[in-house]
Amino acid sequence: MPTFDMDPYDGDENNYMPQEDDWDRDMLLDPAWEKQQRKTFTAWCNSHLRKAGTQIENIEEDFRDGLKLMLLLEVISEIVDGNAKMTLGMIWTIILRFAIQDISVEETSAKEGLLLWCQRKTAPYKNVNIQNFHISWKDGLGFCALIHRHRPELIDYGKLRKDDPMTNLNTAFDVAEKYLDIPKMLDAEDIVGTARPDEKAIMTYVSSFYHAFSGAQKAETAANRICKVLAVNQENEQLMEDYEKLASDLLEWIRRTIPWLENRAPENTMQAMQQKLEDFRDYRRQHKPPKVQEKCQLEINFNTLQTKLRLSNRPAFMPSEGKMVSDVSNAWGGLEGAEKGYEEWLLNEIRRLERLDHLAEKFRQKAAIHETWTEGKEVMLQARDFETASLSEIKALLKKHEAFESDLAAHQDRVEQIAAIAQELNELDYYDSPSVNARCQNICDQWDALGALTQKRSEALQRTEKLLETIDQLYLEFAKRAAPFNNWMEGAMEDLQDTFIVHTIEEIQGLSTAHEQFKATLPDADKERGAILGIHNEIAKIVATYHVNMAGTNPYTTINPQDINAKWDKVRQLVPQRDQALIEEHARQQNNERLRRQFANQANVIGPWIQTKMEEIGRISIEMHGTLEDQLTHLRQYEKNIVNYKPKIDQLEGDHQLIQEALIFDNKHTNYTMEHIRVGWEQLLTTIARTINEIENQILTRDAKGISQDQMNEFRASFNHFDRDHSGTLGAEEFKACLISLGFDIANDAQKKTGMMEAEDFKTCLISLGYNMGEAEFSRIMSIVDPNRVGVVTFQAFIDFMSRETADTDTADQVMASFKVLAGDKNYILADELRRELPPDQAEYCIARMAPYAGPDAIPGALDYMSFSTALYGESDL
């Protein structure tokens, strides 16, 4: 009878079944192990089975029903009958093989794996320290900790005491037998009563706990996977809600602001319009800048969200209708259009009111002069004094009337000017047009009446003239020369008091030149005044010499020397006042010119600077210098330098405000307006922020997908090579050629990537660089990188596509399999199971969104985790 050592107690206590380990290792090394073992093991078994009158031919088939295996065990047990050591060794070998050896925890197995599992599970319990399978279990807390860790409702662990091992052990053994179906293998006295409990007995008992809780371990792993997926989904949903709110708030602000900018209700006064302009400046300085930042942040949040969705294998986020980034941009464009129109309208209204105030004042002055002149004229023309006058008096009345007619004709131009000014005030929608029209109508009606009365009196005097021939020539000559001179003086006074409005130095210089020319005529006018006064002196001399009986004043005119001298003095008084007004206006125009040049000097520097920075950012975004982190650091420093330039923009805004307050409407020294500078500055800030966001998303993509820096450099180099216009985007054909250069074979739709090309494939690749490609495959790729069908591919979309081709993420099938573990292999899951295995917030999240299960095996409260899993990845509706 062959003998073998069945005493695994001998030797190193940590070296269980060393022969079997060697055997297994030899089997792996020798390919003929199976044949040798079959032959040897069959012979050994038959040597024992002969005693029972049987044998085996095929070791797999003959032991399948278990009958001959039981006979073999009976024979062997007779061999070891009465030898306790050999019997126990044989049983331990069976236990070790079937209960302990298959235990595996983090690449450790058997005893080491079981010990590591115990240490991991009891780690949170400070009064438990499992270091072996003997004295570490004497106080019973280790068994209680294992039960409490997996089934906390079975043991009140807080009431256990380390100094009461009997209670602890009995509690653990009783609970295990009653609720966990683990038979009571030891008594508490067996463990407490020995200095060092038997290691194999403890291992056997602990392995029963391991197998009882192994299902919970799988559930814990499945729960962790689901928690991870749900956490990503909840975070993405929160980002979507944040985007929707920010987009809604921004669109609502634009909706409220545009009607205000489109309000064109005119004001009647310059003060009111200046207040509107000041309100508009406050909007530009205080209300709009935060919204510019919100718009930029909205685009950054949207790009970041899309990147996270792509990295977690989720479908792309599609905002609510009307809340796309493009919708916000379009609304923003409408806002800026309304803003530009509103500013232009404000400035035009200010010009209009300025013109209206000037015209209204001019109308009042001319109307007052005319009304003063016409005062009493109707009464004069209606007088019947000629009926009792002498011949000389009649002739005097006739000549006087002729002089009046001359004076009346001279005033015709003023009446026409008054009517023209009133017409222009009406055309410019002057708010007080009714009173202007009424006054103008009165002047015109009075003028027509004066014309009719003048004609009627002239006819009466002419009828009487035939009877009266004598006339005083000197009076007549005086009247004829005094009337135009008097009219000239009145015109001069009117011109000297006339208001003016100019916008350039050239215009004020023109007025100054005209005024100097007028002053040059004063000596000749003074001579004419002397001549007229000489006529009057001659009349006085004749009267004194010949004692002529003069009945009153000059019968041919109401003008007297006193009036002429008074008006002449007034003209001489108004000349220096006009000089001072022109000098002050010239100084104002010089200051305006200084403001123009001051603004132009800064604008001509800031405008090109903004353009240069925009071009530099464009170059930075396509060049490769260092790692992505280096590029991000460089861009953030670049952004800081740009933001530090803001004081120059503010200074230019201040100069622009001074220009507007001075009512300067043009500037020939620069082509840049403040609007150009504002738009360029806002575009510069948006561009640098968007470029930084792209680099951040590239880092996020690289880290999440495990892409190396060399791969990123290769992607960037290929992208830049085909981005020949340096626009930062690739056209469809450029993108196609770039993919081919990286080894993507899209010439044949059905062919997969192999890393190599046949001769015909290479020919197709070359053709595709020109025109011919497989349209179906290329259309599929373009739908991924250009979902909005813009016709170009950005570098971020290119990186996302390349990372998707080289990495893998969780799938709906994996999540579905995890739920199936939690459900105990059922096709549905219950709310209680979700609450038991998942954290509270994520369990409730699943319960609220899972549809009722409608399969044939459904029970009340059954939930459909399969449709929920596919919905998480966009394969169905959630």
Residue, then its C-alpha position, 0 to 999 in steps of 0.5 A: m500500500p503506498t503511503f503519503d504524508m497527510d500531516p500539514y501541521d508539520g513544518d513551517e506553519n505559514n507554508y500550507m501544501p508546499q508540495e501542491d504549490d510545486w506541483d502546480r508550478d511544474m504543471l505550468l512548466d511541463p506541457a505533458w503534465e496532463k497525460q502524466q497525471r491522468k496515468t499516475f492518478t488513475a493507477w493510484c485510485n485503482s490501487h485502493l478501489r480494488k479493495a472495494g471490488t471496482q476500478i475506473e477507466n476514465i478519471e473524469e467520467d467515472f467520478r462524475d456521479g460521485l459513487k466511486l468517489m465515495l468508495l475511494l474516500e471510504v477506503i482511504s478513511e479505513i487506512v487512516d482509521g484511528n489515526a487522528k492526526m492523519t484524519l485531521g490532515m486529510i480534512w484540512t487538505i479538503i478545507l484548504r482546497f475547497a474553502i480557502q485556496d480560491i480566496s483572492v484579494e488584490e492579487t493575493s490568495a489563500k491565507e494571505g488573501l483572507l487575512l488582507w480581506c479581514q484587515r480591510k473590513t475591520a480597519p474602521y474599528k479602532n479596537v480591532n487589530i487583525q494580524n493573524f488567525h489565532i490571538s487576534w480573534k480571542d476577544g471576539l470583536g473581530f467576528c463582531a466587526l465582520i458581521h457589523r461591517h456587512r449587516p450593521e442591523l444584526i449587532d449593536y457594536g457600540k455596546l460590546r466591550k473588549d474585556d468581555p470576550m465570552t459575550n462577544l464570541n457567543t454574540a457573533f457565533d449565535v448571530a452568524e448561525k441564526y441570520l447568516d447560515i454559518p454553522k457554529m464551528l467553535d465554542a467561546e470556551d474553546i477560544v477563551g480557554t486556550a492561550r493560542p487558539d488553533e489557527k486552522a480552526i479560526m481560518t476555517y470559521v473566518s472563511s465561512f464569513y468571507h463566503a457569506f459576505s462575498g456577494a456583498q463585496k460584489a454589490e459594493t463594487a457595483a454600487n461604487r460604479i453606479c455612484k460614480v456614473l450618477a455623480v457625473n450625471q448629477e454634476n452635468e445636470q447642474l452645469m446644464e441648469d446653470y447654463e440655462k439660467l445664465a442664458s435666460d438671465l442674459l437674454e432677458w436683460i437684452r430683451r429689456t434693454i433693447p426697447w429702451l435703446e430703440n425708444r426714439a421719443p424726442e425731447n423738447t430741450m437740450q437739457a433733457m437730451q443731455q440727460k439722456l446722453e448721460d444715462f446712455r454713458d452710465y449704461r455703457r460704463q456701469h450696466k453693460p461691462p458686467k453683461v459682457q463678462e457674463k456673455c464670455q462666461l456663458e461661452i466658457n461654461f458651454n464649452t467646458l460642459q460639452t468637453k465633460l460630456r464628451l469625456s464621460n461618453r454622454p450625448a452633447f448638451m443641447p440647450s433649450e430652444g432659443k438659448m443656444v450660444s449662437d442665439v445669445s450672440n445673435a441677441w447680443g448683435g441686435l443689442e449692439g445694433a440698437e445701441k449704435g442706432y440709439e447713440e447716433w439718434l442722440l447725437n442727431e437730436i442734440r444737433r437738431l435741438e441746437r439748431l432749433d434753439h439758434l433758429a428760434e432765437k434768430f426768429r424772435q430777434k428778427a420778429a421783434i425788430h420787424e414788429t418794432w418797425t411796423e408799430g404805428k405804420e398802419v395808423m400813419l398810412q390811414a391818416r387823412d392829413f393830405e386833405t387839408a395840406s398845402l401844395s408843399e405839404i402835399k408834395a412833402l407827404l408824397k415824397k415822404h410816402e415814396a421814402f416809406e415805400s423805399d423803406l417798405a421794400a427794404h424790409q421785404d427781405r426781413v419778412e421773407q427771412i422771418a417766414a423762411i426761419a419759421q418754415e425751417l422750424n416747422e420742418l425740424d419739428y420745433y416743439d413751440s411751432p404753433s406760437v412761431n406760426a401764429r406770430c409769423q402769420n400775424i407778421c405776414d398778414q400785417w405786411d400784406a395790410l401795409g402793402a395794401l394801405t401803402q398802395k391806397r395812400s400812394e394813389a391818393l397823394q398822386r391825385t393831390e400832387k397835381l394840385l400841389e407842385t411845390i416841394d422842398q428839395l432839401y428835405l427830399e434829398f435828406a429823406k432819400r439819403a437818410a432812409p437807406f443809411n438808416n436801413w444800413m445802420e439797422g441792418a448793421m446792428e442786426d448783423l452785429q447782434d446776430t447769433f452764430i454757430v460754428h464747428t471748426i476753426e475755419e468757420i470762425q475764421g470766415l466770420s472773423t474775416a467778414h467782420e473785418q471787412f465790415k469794419a473796413t466800410l465804417p470810414d465810408a459810412d461815417k462820411e455818408r453820415g456826415a453828408i446826410l447831417g450836412i443836408h440837415n444843417e443846410i436846411a436849418k441854415i436856409v430856414a434861419t436865413y430866409h425865415v421859412n415857416m416850418a410846420g413841424t419836422n421834415p415832411y418826407t421822413t421820420i428820420n432825424p439827425q438824433d436818430i442817425n447819431a444814436k444808431w451810429d453810436k450803437v453800431r460803434q458800441l456793438v463792433p467791439q462786442r462782436d470782436q470779443a464774441l468772435i475771439e471767445e468762439h475762436a478760443r473755444q474752437q482751438n480747444n475743440e481742435r486740441l481735444r480732437r488731436q488729444f483723442a486722435n493721438q491715443a486712438n491711433v496708438i490703442g487701435p493698432w495695439i488691439q489689432t496687434k494683440m488679436e494677431e498675436i493671440g491667433r499665432i499663440s493659439i496655433e503654435m506649439h511652445g512647451t507643454l499645455e500647462d506652459q502655454l496656459t501659464h503664458l496665456r494667463q500672463y498675456e491676459k494679465n498684461i492685456v487687462n493692465y492696459k485697461p487704464k489707457i482705454d478708460q483714459l480714452e473714454g474720458d477724452h471721448q466724454l470731453i469731446q461729446e460734452a464739447l459737441i464735437f461731431d467729427n475728427k479728421h485726425t483719426n479713423y478710429t471712433m470710440e465705438h471701434i475701440r470699445v468693440g475691439w477691446e471687448q473682442l480682445l478680452t473675449t478672444i484671450a478668455r476663449t483661447i485660455n478655455e480651449i487650452e484648459n479643455q485640451i488639458l482636461t481632455r488629455d488627462a481624462k483620456g490619458i493622451s501623452q504630451d507627444q501625442m498632443n504635439e503630434f495632433r497640433a503639428s498635423f492640425n497646423h500643417f493643414d491649417r494653411d491660412h492660420s485661421g485656427t480651423l480646418g475646412a472639410e478637405e483640409f480635415k480629411a487630409c489631416l486625418i489621412s496623415l495621422g493614419f486614418d483610412i477613410a477612403n473605404d467606408a467598410q475598411k477598418k484601421t490596420g496601421m498599414m495601407e495596401a498599394e491600392d489603399f495608398k493610391t486611394c489615399l493620394i486621390s483623397l488628398g485631391y478630391n475622391m473620398g468615401e463620403a459615408e465615412f467622412s460624413r460620419i466623422m464630420s457629423i462628430v467634429d462639426p455637429n452644427r454644420v458650419g463647414v470648419v473643424t476647430f482644434q478642440a473638436f479635432i482633439d476631442f475626436m482624436s481622444r475618442e478614437t484612442a480611449d475608452t470610457d464607461t458604457a451603458d452595458q457596464v452600468m446595466a450589468s452593475f445594476k443587475v448585480l445590485a438586483g440579485d441578477k433580476n431584470y428589475i430592481l426595487a427601491d429598498e435595494l437601491r436605498r440599501e446599496l447606494p448613498p441616499d441622494q443618488a438612490e433617490y435620484c435613481i428612484a425618481r427617474m427609473a420607469p416602472y418595470a413592465g416585464p412578464d416577471a414584474i412585481p409591485g414596485a419593480l423599477d426598470y434599470m435597463s432603460f435608465s442605464t441607456a438613457l444615461y448615455g443618450e441612447s434613449d429618453l430619460 
